[in-house]
Amino acid sequence: MQKIYKYKLKISEGVQSLIIDSEFCRVLSADVINGDLCVWIQINCEETLSVRTKSVVYLEVFGTGWEIDPDPKRNFIATAIDRENNLVWHVFQRFF
């Protein structure tokens, strides 16, 4: 069985890491919910506790107009609009 979980992100420059309690995980989307920037990640829940391994997901957040270095190891996830504060965030997954 697989489930989708929501994780909150910090709005800051640089790479953020999320430790996911599953070997399989896939970042699906991002959006702003009640002022918080969040990502949704699909994980495999069938791994037993004795063999469960953790995955690290690396994410980057950029605001509109921020400088982004070209990096082929970056995958676009979503653009999230914070309507309360009139801000737009662009979320990327980073691979090392």
N, C-alpha and C positions, 0 to 999 in steps of 0.2 A: 504494500500500500504506500502511496505517496501523499504528502500533504503540502500545503502552501502556508508559509509563515511570513509575518510582517516583522521587519527590523527597522529601527530608527537610525538615521544617519546624522552625523554632525555636518554642519555647513561650514567647511573650512578648506583651505588649500592643502594639497598633499594627498597622499594615499591613505585610505582608512582600511582597516582589516576587520572582518567579521569572522568569528570562529563558529562554524556550523557543525552540529552534532550528527553528522552523516557523511559517508564517503561520497555519495552522489548528491549534488546540489546544482541547481540552475537558477540564475537570476532571471526573473521574468519581467519585472516592470518597476517603475518608481513613480511616486506622486507625493504631493503635499496633503497631509491629513491633519486638520486642526492645528495648523502652523508647524507641524513636524514633517521633515523630509523623510520618507520611508521607502524601503524597497521590499519587494515580495520575492521570496526564494522558495522554489520547489525542492523538497528533500525526500529521500527514501526512508520510510519509517519501518521497513521490514527487516533492517539489520538488527540482529540480536545485540543486547548490551555487551555480551562477551566478545563480540567481533566488531563492534561499532568503532569506526575511526572518525576522526574529525577532518573537516576540510576548512581551509582558509580562503575566504573570498576577499579580494582586494578591489576597492571601489574608489573612484575619484569623482568629486563634485566640482563643477565649474559654473560660475555665474555668467550671464550674458555679458559679453565685452571683456571677459577675463582672457588673458593670454594662455594658449594651449600649445605645448610643444608637440610637433608631429611624432607620433609613436605608433608603429604598426601593432604593438602588443596591447592596444586599448580597443575595447569593443563598446560601442554606444548601446546604452540600455533604454533610456527614456529622457524626455524633457518634462519637467514638473513645474507647474505654475502655482506660485503662492499668491493667490488673489487678494488676501488680506494686506500684504505688504508690497504688492505690485513688483514681485521679483520672479525671475525665471531661472531654474536650476537645470543643469544638464549632467546626467549621471552616466558614468562609464565604468565598465569592469576592466581591471588592469591585470594582465598576465605577465608573470616573470619566468 
